[in-house]
Amino acid sequence: MRIATLLVCVLSIGWLASCSDSNTNAPAPADYYKGFDKLGNYWVYQRNEIDTNGNVVTSTSATDSSWIAGIELYQGKSSSKVITMMNDAGTISYDTVYIARSGDSLFTYMELPSIPMVDTAAPTSQWVLLGSVSATTEWTIVTTQSRTQSIEIPIGGNNVPADITISMGVTGAHKADTTITCANGQKYSTKYFQIKPNISGSIKALGGLFTQPITVTGTENSSFFADGIGLVAQYQPPMHFKVGDGSLFGQKQSGQIKTLLRYRIQ
């Protein structure tokens, strides 16, 4: 039994014992992961690109449809098998994830990101805490690690040996409650969770005479859950990877936002 449910039961029993003639019922506890435990439940989302300047591209949109395709034991946890069909202008693709819930916490089984540019190790997968309603501090998903690799970079028209060092860790956080307006025109009060790869580094050459920092912004992935519905929105901002001020190397990647169109919860 969930802790919140147990607390409601205890309070209700105390109330009835002191006021046996009252018909007042305690409100049902909020359920922000509603629907993950029932086969056939579905959610349909509108997905839009966010350009590298941070503007939502409204001229075109795609549709993502997610549904519960199975309830099964997966990698040691009783899980919901969630299949998502992505329709991009008639091009159909599918993705499958596994979701498990425990009390007010939600877990997903995912491939952990490798350190960009320098990590050659095979990726690993594990259960990751996606969100926890009761969490008040950040949680660690991947402990910060660093890798260094020798490369060549152009300086003064010549390729010069250099060392590139990249550090990366991944954290999760329960952010402030947020009201989200979705593609169906409805506003939802949501619990806001964020998964964030934290990436930084440097490039050094010419015995340290040439040193430039590496910065990466826009790596976070935000999820918004509404009571009685589940996931109503996801947001990933544009990502910007640059060395120094970006003149030596810089790359931008567009982001995306998807919000709820319709759903069915049994």
N, C-alpha and C positions, 0 to 999 in steps of 0.2 A: 504494500500500500504506500502511495506517495506521502511524504511528510506533510505537505499542505493539506491533503485529504484527511490524514489522521488528525491534524490539528482542528480542522473543521468539525470532525466527528466528536472530538473531546469537548469542544466548546458547545456543540449542540446538545450533548448529553447533560452538561451542567445547566444549560438554559432550561431544558425540559424538567429537570429535577426541581428547579426553583420556581418555575411558572408552568405548572402542568396543564393549565387551561389555554395557554397561548398556542396559536396556529402559525406563528412566525417560523419560517425555515431559513437556515443559513444559506447564503448564495453559493452556487457551485464554484469551485476554484477555477481560475482561468486556465485554459489549455491552449498554449501557443503552438503546439505541435499536432494539433487536431488533424485527423485524417490519415496519418502515417500508418495506423494499425488496422486499416480496413481495406480489403481487396476491392479493387474497382474504383476507389476514389480518384478524382482527377482534378487538375488545375490547368488552365490555359492562359498563357501570357503573351503580351505584345513585347517584342524585343526591338530596340532601336540602337543604332551605332551612336557613339559619342566621338566627334572628330578630335583631332589632336589639339585643338584650341579649347576643348571643353564644351562645345555646343552639341546639343542633341540633334541628330539628323532626322527630321520629321518627314522628308520627302519619300523615304522608303522605310518599311518595317518588316519584320519577320514574326512568325508565330511559333512559340514553343508549347508543346502539350506534354504534360507529365502525368503519369498515372501509377497507381500501386499495382504491380504485376504479380506480386507474390509475397507471402510471409514465410520466411524460412530461416534456418540456422546458417549463418554465414560468418566464417572466421571467428567462431566461438561466441557469437552474439545472436540472439533472436532479432531478426532484422526485417525491414521492409525493402523489397526490391523495387526501385523507382526507375521506370523507363521514361526517357524524354525524347520526343520526336521533334526535330527542328526543321522547319519549313522555310527555306530562304529562296523566295521567288520561284518555287516549284522544285528546288533541289532539296531532297529529303535526306536527313541523316539521323542517327540514333545514338543515344548515350545511356548507359546504365550505371546507377550508383546504388549503394546500400546504406540505409539509414537505420540507426538503433537509438532508442530513447531509454533513459533511466532517470526516474524522478523528473526534475525540472531541467535535465541536461539532454542534449541531442548530439549524437555522434555520427560521423560518416567515415566510411572506409575509403582512403584515398592514397594515391601515389604521392610521396613526399617530393617536393621540388629539389632539384640538384643545384649546386652553386653554378651560376651561369659562366660560361667561357672557360672555366678551369677544372671543373669536376668531371672526371671520366668514370667514376664509380657507377655501377648499375643502380637505377632508382629503386627505392624500397617502398612498400606500402604498409599502412597500419591504420587502426582505428584512431580517429582524431576528434577531439572535442570541438564541435561546431559552435555550440552556444549553451549557456547556462543562465537561467533567469536569476538565480541567486548569487552569481559571481559578482564580486566587487573589485577584483584585481585582475590584471592580465594573466593569462596562462601560457606556458611555453609549449609549443608544438614541435619545433625543431630547435635544439640548443645551437647558439651561434658558433659557427665554425669558419675557419679561414683556409684558403688554398692559394698557393703562389705558383705561377707558371712563367717560363721564359718565352718571350715573343720578340718580334721585331716591329718597330714603329718608324714612320717616316719623320725625320728631322733634317731640315736644311736640304731636302732633295735626296737624302740617303736613308736607307733602312738601317736602323741602329738597334742593337740588342737591348732589351728592356725586361724588367720583371713586373708582371701584373699580379696584384694580390686582391682577392675578392673575399669579403666576409658576408655571411648570410645566416640569419636565424628567422624563425617563423613564430609569431605570437597570435593569440586570440584575445578578444576583449568583448565584454558586454558594455556597449555604449549607452548614452542617454536615450530614454524612450523618445520615439519620433513619430510624427503623423505623416503618413505617405498618401499622396493622391495617385491612384492607379489609372490604367488605361480605360477601365470601365466607368470612370468618373466618380468613383467612391473614395472617400477618405477613411483611412484605417489608422487607429492608434496601435503602434507596433513596438515589439522588443527588437532592438537593433544590435546585431552581432557582427564582428569584423575579424576576418583572418588577414594577417599582414606579413608578407615576407619583408624583412628588413635587410636591405642590401647596400653595402658601401665598399670602398676599396681605394686603390691607388696604383699608378704606374710610375716606375722609377727607371731612369736611364742615365748614362754618362756618369756612373759612380755616384748617383744621387743628385747631380747638378740639375737634372731635369726631373721634376716631380709634379705630378698632376693628380688631383683627387678624382675619384669616380663616384658619381651620385646617381641614384635611381629613385624616382618619385612615381607615385601612382600605382603602387603594387598591391594595394589593399583590395579585398573583395568583401562587400557588405551585403548582409542578408537581413530581411525584415519580416517578422512573424506577427500575425494578428490573432487575437483570441478567437477560438472556434473555427479558424480557417487554415492556419498554417502559414507557409511561405507566400507572401503577397508581392514581394519585390526583391530584386538583386541589382547591385550596382558595382561596376568596375570602372574607375576613372581612366583617362588616357595615361599611358606610361611613358616616361621620358628617361632615357639612359644617356648620360653624357660624361665625357672625360674633360676635366677642367671647365672652361666656359662653353664647351661644345664645339669649338672650332677644330680641334684635333679629331674628335669623333663625337657624333651625337645621333641619336635615333629616337623617333617618336612612334608610338603605337596607339591606335584608337582604342577607346573603351566601349562599354555597352551598358545599357540599362534595360531591365525587363520588369514589367508590372502586370498585375492580374487583370485578365479580361473576364473570366468566369470560372466557376468551380462546382464540384459536386462532392459533398461530404455526407456519407451515410451514418 
